[in-house]
Amino acid sequence: MLKKNRLLRLTIVAIIAPICTLAWFSLMSKAPTNLGVKDGKLAPCPNSPNCVSTQEKDPSQKMEPIPFEGDPATAIAKVKEALTNHPRTKIVEEKEHYLHAECASLIFRFVDDVEVYVDTEAHLIHFRSASRVGRSDMGVNRKRMQGVRAQVMESLAKD
C-alpha cells in the first residue's frame, strides 16, 4: 500500500511539474523590445526554428512577401482582417503601414508576435511571426502565415 501511494504521488508530480513549468513560462514571457520597422526592415529572426519572415535569407525561416497593387491602406486592412480571423489573436499596435498582433496558443497561452509592414515603394507586404519562448513551435508560425498569406492574396485578387 505504501509503495502504491508513493508511486501515485510521483506520477502526479511528474505530470503536474512540467505543466506548471510551461504555464510559468507563458505567464513570464514579455514582448520583445526589438519589434517594429527600422530602415524598412522588421527584426531579424532569432537563431531558432520558431520564426518565419519575408526578410530572412535562411531558407528554413524565409517566406515570400505578398505582392499588392493599389492602395497600401487597403492592403494592410486585408492583412488585419486575415489576422483577426484567427482565434486568440489581437492587434496590439497599428500604424499607417505597420501592424503588430499577438497570437496565443490554446492551452498554455504561449504568445507569438506577428508583425506586418507594407512597403509602399516595392508594393510588397512583409511579415514576421515568432514565438516568444521556447525553441520549436512545431511549424505553427509558418502554417499561420501561409494561411494569412493565402487569404490576403485571394482577397486582393477579388478587388
CYANA upper distance limits for C-alpha pairs under 8 A (distance plus 0.5 A):
  1 MET  CA      5 ASN  CA      6.86
  2 LEU  CA      6 ARG  CA      6.70
  3 LYS  CA      7 LEU  CA      6.53
  4 LYS  CA      8 LEU  CA      6.56
  5 ASN  CA      9 ARG  CA      6.70
  6 ARG  CA     10 LEU  CA      6.67
  7 LEU  CA     11 THR  CA      6.57
  8 LEU  CA     12 ILE  CA      6.69
  9 ARG  CA     13 VAL  CA      6.68
 10 LEU  CA     14 ALA  CA      6.49
 11 THR  CA     15 ILE  CA      6.76
 12 ILE  CA     16 ILE  CA      6.47
 13 VAL  CA     17 ALA  CA      6.08
 14 ALA  CA     18 PRO  CA      7.57
 15 ILE  CA     19 ILE  CA      7.27
 16 ILE  CA     20 CYS  CA      6.56
 17 ALA  CA     21 THR  CA      6.63
 18 PRO  CA     22 LEU  CA      6.64
 19 ILE  CA     23 ALA  CA      6.67
 20 CYS  CA     24 TRP  CA      6.55
 21 THR  CA     25 PHE  CA      6.78
 22 LEU  CA     26 SER  CA      6.78
 22 LEU  CA    108 PHE  CA      7.40
 23 ALA  CA     27 LEU  CA      6.75
 23 ALA  CA    108 PHE  CA      6.17
 23 ALA  CA    109 ARG  CA      8.45
 24 TRP  CA     28 MET  CA      6.58
 25 PHE  CA     29 SER  CA      6.64
 25 PHE  CA    133 VAL  CA      7.81
 26 SER  CA    108 PHE  CA      6.92
 26 SER  CA    109 ARG  CA      6.69
 26 SER  CA    110 PHE  CA      5.53
 26 SER  CA    111 VAL  CA      7.84
 26 SER  CA    133 VAL  CA      8.20
 29 SER  CA    111 VAL  CA      8.26
 29 SER  CA    132 ARG  CA      6.97
 29 SER  CA    133 VAL  CA      7.21
 30 LYS  CA    132 ARG  CA      7.86
 31 ALA  CA    113 ASP  CA      8.13
 31 ALA  CA    132 ARG  CA      7.63
 32 PRO  CA    132 ARG  CA      7.91
 34 ASN  CA     43 ALA  CA      6.78
 35 LEU  CA     42 LEU  CA      7.54
 35 LEU  CA     43 ALA  CA      6.43
 35 LEU  CA    115 GLU  CA      8.34
 36 GLY  CA     42 LEU  CA      6.52
 36 GLY  CA     43 ALA  CA      7.44
 36 GLY  CA     98 TYR  CA      8.31
 36 GLY  CA    100 HIS  CA      8.47
 36 GLY  CA    115 GLU  CA      7.98
 37 VAL  CA     41 LYS  CA      5.78
 37 VAL  CA     42 LEU  CA      5.37
 37 VAL  CA     43 ALA  CA      7.72
 37 VAL  CA     98 TYR  CA      8.29
 37 VAL  CA    117 TYR  CA      7.77
 38 LYS  CA     42 LEU  CA      7.06
 38 LYS  CA     43 ALA  CA      8.39
 40 GLY  CA    119 ASP  CA      7.90
 41 LYS  CA     55 GLN  CA      7.82
 42 LEU  CA     55 GLN  CA      7.89
 42 LEU  CA    115 GLU  CA      8.13
 42 LEU  CA    117 TYR  CA      8.01
 42 LEU  CA    127 PHE  CA      8.11
 42 LEU  CA    128 ARG  CA      7.55
 43 ALA  CA    128 ARG  CA      8.41
 44 PRO  CA     53 SER  CA      8.33
 44 PRO  CA     55 GLN  CA      8.16
 44 PRO  CA     56 GLU  CA      7.39
 45 CYS  CA     51 CYS  CA      6.30
 45 CYS  CA     52 VAL  CA      7.41
 45 CYS  CA     53 SER  CA      7.55
 45 CYS  CA     56 GLU  CA      7.74
 45 CYS  CA     61 GLN  CA      8.16
 45 CYS  CA    128 ARG  CA      8.42
 45 CYS  CA    130 ALA  CA      7.79
 46 PRO  CA     51 CYS  CA      7.69
 48 SER  CA    135 ARG  CA      6.19
 48 SER  CA    136 SER  CA      7.77
 49 PRO  CA     60 SER  CA      7.89
 49 PRO  CA     61 GLN  CA      7.52
 49 PRO  CA    135 ARG  CA      6.94
 49 PRO  CA    136 SER  CA      6.25
 49 PRO  CA    137 ASP  CA      7.88
 50 ASN  CA    130 ALA  CA      6.37
 50 ASN  CA    131 SER  CA      6.24
 50 ASN  CA    134 GLY  CA      8.39
 50 ASN  CA    135 ARG  CA      6.49
 50 ASN  CA    136 SER  CA      5.60
 50 ASN  CA    137 ASP  CA      5.56
 50 ASN  CA    138 MET  CA      8.21
 50 ASN  CA    139 GLY  CA      7.64
 50 ASN  CA    140 VAL  CA      8.49
 50 ASN  CA    141 ASN  CA      7.33
 51 CYS  CA     61 GLN  CA      6.67
 51 CYS  CA    128 ARG  CA      7.78
 51 CYS  CA    129 SER  CA      6.11
 51 CYS  CA    130 ALA  CA      4.63
 51 CYS  CA    131 SER  CA      6.95
 51 CYS  CA    141 ASN  CA      6.92
 51 CYS  CA    142 ARG  CA      8.11
 52 VAL  CA     56 GLU  CA      8.13
 52 VAL  CA     60 SER  CA      8.40
 52 VAL  CA     61 GLN  CA      4.93
 52 VAL  CA     62 LYS  CA      6.32
 52 VAL  CA     63 MET  CA      7.10
 52 VAL  CA    128 ARG  CA      6.17
 52 VAL  CA    129 SER  CA      5.95
 52 VAL  CA    130 ALA  CA      7.00
 52 VAL  CA    141 ASN  CA      7.11
 52 VAL  CA    142 ARG  CA      6.62
 53 SER  CA     61 GLN  CA      6.66
 53 SER  CA     62 LYS  CA      5.90
 53 SER  CA     63 MET  CA      6.26
 53 SER  CA    126 HIS  CA      8.04
 53 SER  CA    127 PHE  CA      6.15
 53 SER  CA    128 ARG  CA      4.65
 53 SER  CA    129 SER  CA      6.95
 54 THR  CA     62 LYS  CA      6.07
 54 THR  CA     63 MET  CA      5.21
 54 THR  CA     64 GLU  CA      5.75
 54 THR  CA     65 PRO  CA      5.76
 54 THR  CA    126 HIS  CA      6.02
 54 THR  CA    127 PHE  CA      6.23
 54 THR  CA    128 ARG  CA      7.11
 55 GLN  CA     62 LYS  CA      7.42
 55 GLN  CA     63 MET  CA      8.32
 55 GLN  CA    126 HIS  CA      7.64
 55 GLN  CA    127 PHE  CA      8.34
 55 GLN  CA    128 ARG  CA      8.49
 56 GLU  CA     61 GLN  CA      6.86
 56 GLU  CA     62 LYS  CA      5.60
 56 GLU  CA     63 MET  CA      8.28
 57 LYS  CA     61 GLN  CA      8.08
 57 LYS  CA     62 LYS  CA      6.67
 58 ASP  CA     62 LYS  CA      6.37
 59 PRO  CA     63 MET  CA      8.41
 65 PRO  CA    124 LEU  CA      6.54
 65 PRO  CA    125 ILE  CA      6.00
 65 PRO  CA    126 HIS  CA      5.55
 65 PRO  CA    127 PHE  CA      7.60
 66 ILE  CA    124 LEU  CA      5.98
 66 ILE  CA    125 ILE  CA      5.36
 66 ILE  CA    126 HIS  CA      7.27
 66 ILE  CA    149 ARG  CA      7.13
 66 ILE  CA    152 VAL  CA      8.42
 66 ILE  CA    153 MET  CA      7.41
 67 PRO  CA    123 HIS  CA      6.39
 67 PRO  CA    124 LEU  CA      5.02
 67 PRO  CA    125 ILE  CA      6.76
 67 PRO  CA    153 MET  CA      8.43
 68 PHE  CA     75 ALA  CA      7.30
 68 PHE  CA    123 HIS  CA      5.96
 68 PHE  CA    124 LEU  CA      6.51
 68 PHE  CA    125 ILE  CA      7.86
 68 PHE  CA    156 LEU  CA      7.61
 69 GLU  CA    123 HIS  CA      6.92
 70 GLY  CA     74 THR  CA      8.36
 71 ASP  CA     75 ALA  CA      7.10
 72 PRO  CA     76 ILE  CA      6.78
 72 PRO  CA     97 HIS  CA      7.90
 72 PRO  CA    118 VAL  CA      7.24
 72 PRO  CA    120 THR  CA      6.77
 72 PRO  CA    123 HIS  CA      8.28
 73 ALA  CA     77 ALA  CA      6.60
 73 ALA  CA     96 GLU  CA      7.84
 73 ALA  CA     97 HIS  CA      7.90
 74 THR  CA     78 LYS  CA      6.76
 75 ALA  CA     79 VAL  CA      7.05
 75 ALA  CA    118 VAL  CA      8.18
 75 ALA  CA    125 ILE  CA      8.20
 75 ALA  CA    156 LEU  CA      7.86
 76 ILE  CA     80 LYS  CA      6.62
 76 ILE  CA     97 HIS  CA      7.38
 76 ILE  CA     98 TYR  CA      8.19
 76 ILE  CA     99 LEU  CA      8.44
 76 ILE  CA    116 VAL  CA      8.49
 76 ILE  CA    118 VAL  CA      7.29
 76 ILE  CA    125 ILE  CA      8.38
 77 ALA  CA     81 GLU  CA      6.65
 78 LYS  CA     82 ALA  CA      6.72
 78 LYS  CA    152 VAL  CA      6.30
 78 LYS  CA    155 SER  CA      7.49
 78 LYS  CA    156 LEU  CA      7.96
 79 VAL  CA     83 LEU  CA      6.61
 79 VAL  CA    116 VAL  CA      8.46
 79 VAL  CA    148 VAL  CA      7.65
 79 VAL  CA    152 VAL  CA      6.44
 80 LYS  CA     84 THR  CA      6.59
 80 LYS  CA     91 ILE  CA      8.39
 80 LYS  CA     99 LEU  CA      8.12
 81 GLU  CA     85 ASN  CA      6.79
 82 ALA  CA     86 HIS  CA      7.66
 82 ALA  CA    148 VAL  CA      6.10
 82 ALA  CA    151 GLN  CA      6.91
 82 ALA  CA    152 VAL  CA      7.06
 83 LEU  CA     89 THR  CA      7.38
 83 LEU  CA    101 ALA  CA      8.27
 83 LEU  CA    148 VAL  CA      7.05
 84 THR  CA     89 THR  CA      6.37
 84 THR  CA     90 LYS  CA      6.99
 84 THR  CA     91 ILE  CA      8.01
 85 ASN  CA     89 THR  CA      8.35
 87 PRO  CA    103 CYS  CA      8.32
 88 ARG  CA    103 CYS  CA      6.21
 88 ARG  CA    104 ALA  CA      5.90
 88 ARG  CA    105 SER  CA      7.81
 88 ARG  CA    106 LEU  CA      8.19
 89 THR  CA    101 ALA  CA      7.16
 89 THR  CA    102 GLU  CA      6.08
 89 THR  CA    103 CYS  CA      4.81
 89 THR  CA    104 ALA  CA      6.97
 90 LYS  CA    101 ALA  CA      5.98
 90 LYS  CA    102 GLU  CA      6.00
 90 LYS  CA    103 CYS  CA      7.18
 91 ILE  CA     99 LEU  CA      7.63
 91 ILE  CA    100 HIS  CA      6.47
 91 ILE  CA    101 ALA  CA      4.70
 91 ILE  CA    102 GLU  CA      6.98
 92 VAL  CA     99 LEU  CA      8.34
 92 VAL  CA    100 HIS  CA      6.24
 92 VAL  CA    101 ALA  CA      5.89
 92 VAL  CA    102 GLU  CA      7.33
 93 GLU  CA     98 TYR  CA      8.44
 93 GLU  CA     99 LEU  CA      6.21
 93 GLU  CA    100 HIS  CA      5.49
 93 GLU  CA    101 ALA  CA      7.44
 94 GLU  CA     98 TYR  CA      6.42
 94 GLU  CA     99 LEU  CA      5.15
 94 GLU  CA    100 HIS  CA      7.00
 95 LYS  CA     99 LEU  CA      6.86
 97 HIS  CA    116 VAL  CA      8.47
 97 HIS  CA    117 TYR  CA      6.21
 97 HIS  CA    118 VAL  CA      5.58
 97 HIS  CA    119 ASP  CA      8.06
 98 TYR  CA    115 GLU  CA      7.77
 98 TYR  CA    116 VAL  CA      5.99
 98 TYR  CA    117 TYR  CA      5.15
 98 TYR  CA    118 VAL  CA      7.01
 99 LEU  CA    114 VAL  CA      8.46
 99 LEU  CA    115 GLU  CA      6.10
 99 LEU  CA    116 VAL  CA      5.55
 99 LEU  CA    117 TYR  CA      7.27
100 HIS  CA    113 ASP  CA      7.49
100 HIS  CA    114 VAL  CA      6.19
100 HIS  CA    115 GLU  CA      5.04
100 HIS  CA    116 VAL  CA      7.05
101 ALA  CA    113 ASP  CA      6.45
101 ALA  CA    114 VAL  CA      5.56
101 ALA  CA    115 GLU  CA      6.90
102 GLU  CA    111 VAL  CA      6.68
102 GLU  CA    112 ASP  CA      6.23
102 GLU  CA    113 ASP  CA      5.42
102 GLU  CA    114 VAL  CA      6.70
103 CYS  CA    111 VAL  CA      5.97
103 CYS  CA    112 ASP  CA      5.65
103 CYS  CA    113 ASP  CA      7.05
103 CYS  CA    114 VAL  CA      7.93
104 ALA  CA    109 ARG  CA      5.27
104 ALA  CA    110 PHE  CA      5.81
104 ALA  CA    111 VAL  CA      4.97
104 ALA  CA    112 ASP  CA      6.92
105 SER  CA    109 ARG  CA      4.99
105 SER  CA    110 PHE  CA      5.64
105 SER  CA    111 VAL  CA      7.03
110 PHE  CA    131 SER  CA      8.25
110 PHE  CA    132 ARG  CA      8.07
110 PHE  CA    133 VAL  CA      8.02
111 VAL  CA    131 SER  CA      6.83
111 VAL  CA    132 ARG  CA      6.62
111 VAL  CA    133 VAL  CA      8.46
112 ASP  CA    129 SER  CA      7.14
112 ASP  CA    130 ALA  CA      5.84
112 ASP  CA    131 SER  CA      4.75
112 ASP  CA    132 ARG  CA      6.29
112 ASP  CA    141 ASN  CA      8.18
113 ASP  CA    128 ARG  CA      8.37
113 ASP  CA    129 SER  CA      6.10
113 ASP  CA    130 ALA  CA      5.91
113 ASP  CA    131 SER  CA      6.90
113 ASP  CA    132 ARG  CA      7.59
114 VAL  CA    127 PHE  CA      7.62
114 VAL  CA    128 ARG  CA      6.14
114 VAL  CA    129 SER  CA      4.79
114 VAL  CA    130 ALA  CA      7.12
115 GLU  CA    127 PHE  CA      5.91
115 GLU  CA    128 ARG  CA      5.66
115 GLU  CA    129 SER  CA      6.90
116 VAL  CA    125 ILE  CA      7.40
116 VAL  CA    126 HIS  CA      6.21
116 VAL  CA    127 PHE  CA      4.84
116 VAL  CA    128 ARG  CA      7.13
117 TYR  CA    125 ILE  CA      6.35
117 TYR  CA    126 HIS  CA      5.60
117 TYR  CA    127 PHE  CA      6.65
118 VAL  CA    123 HIS  CA      7.85
118 VAL  CA    124 LEU  CA      6.57
118 VAL  CA    125 ILE  CA      5.03
118 VAL  CA    126 HIS  CA      6.67
119 ASP  CA    123 HIS  CA      6.17
119 ASP  CA    124 LEU  CA      5.77
119 ASP  CA    125 ILE  CA      6.60
119 ASP  CA    126 HIS  CA      7.72
120 THR  CA    124 LEU  CA      7.46
129 SER  CA    141 ASN  CA      6.23
129 SER  CA    142 ARG  CA      8.23
129 SER  CA    145 MET  CA      7.86
130 ALA  CA    141 ASN  CA      7.02
131 SER  CA    137 ASP  CA      7.58
131 SER  CA    141 ASN  CA      8.10
137 ASP  CA    141 ASN  CA      7.56
139 GLY  CA    143 LYS  CA      6.63
140 VAL  CA    144 ARG  CA      6.50
141 ASN  CA    145 MET  CA      6.67
142 ARG  CA    146 GLN  CA      6.51
143 LYS  CA    147 GLY  CA      6.76
144 ARG  CA    148 VAL  CA      6.76
145 MET  CA    149 ARG  CA      6.29
146 GLN  CA    150 ALA  CA      6.61
147 GLY  CA    151 GLN  CA      6.62
148 VAL  CA    152 VAL  CA      6.54
149 ARG  CA    153 MET  CA      6.56
150 ALA  CA    154 GLU  CA      6.61
151 GLN  CA    155 SER  CA      6.59
152 VAL  CA    156 LEU  CA      6.49
153 MET  CA    157 ALA  CA      6.57
154 GLU  CA    158 LYS  CA      6.97
155 SER  CA    159 ASP  CA      7.35
